[in-house]
Amino acid sequence: MGVIGYGGRVAWAWGGKLAGQKLVPISVVANNPLRIEQRKRGEQKFKVPVWFEAVAGGRTPMCQAITEAASALAEFIRTYPNSYPSMVFNITDGKATDGNPELPAFKLRALKTTDGNVLFFNAHLSSKEARPIEYPSSATELPDAEAVRLFKMSSVLPPKWREAARAEKFKVNENTRGFVFNADLNALIRFLDIGTRPNR
């Protein structure tokens, strides 16, 4: 598992003992949070592990971030060529400031193990007041050029993913892509959950 931030500059985002590392086994991630925060929901208190600090900047170098992800995955696939296809989730405001991200996204999706191509999914968190759209099958209902571009960059859902999405009452077909637009926090969590479920 790895986390790349590109809020102003591109960097691997792990903090604490994991700082400076790229792809890390999930067991190592689980045992090395940056810190544990105590939060409260109603009268209930609970502890939440935090692994990195969120950073926002003026630029969004998405092309560079996707290229960095592709480089790390290419190295991983050379080491583990028979592994389950890697999954990449891009959470963004949608507007790259360093060029057209479609080409680096194409190169990312072209990477593959013996079990299939890398899967690339996008969550577009737009500042526009537009209704949420989850798992569209075409770009016609999307509200702007950035959303259309991210839809085109996203992988078509493989059959097992479609089954998982249908179990959550989504209407999907063979053209449905791993893309959500203006999803709220609960929908975003559900998006990530569906994306990782077929590997369980």
Salt bridges, closest charged atoms under 4 A:
GLU37 OE2 - ARG35 NH2 2.80
GLU37 OE1 - ARG39 NH2 2.77
GLU53 OE2 - ARG35 NH1 2.37
GLU68 OE2 - LYS22 NZ 3.62
GLU102 OE2 - ARG149 NE 3.44
GLU102 OE1 - LYS152 NZ 3.73
GLU134 OE1 - ARG190 NH2 3.44
GLU141 OE1 - ARG131 NH2 3.34
ASP144 OD2 - LYS128 NZ 3.19
GLU146 OE2 - LYS95 NZ 3.48
GLU168 OE2 - ARG197 NH2 3.27
ASP193 OD2 - ARG197 NH2 2.31
ASP193 OD1 - ARG200 NH2 2.73
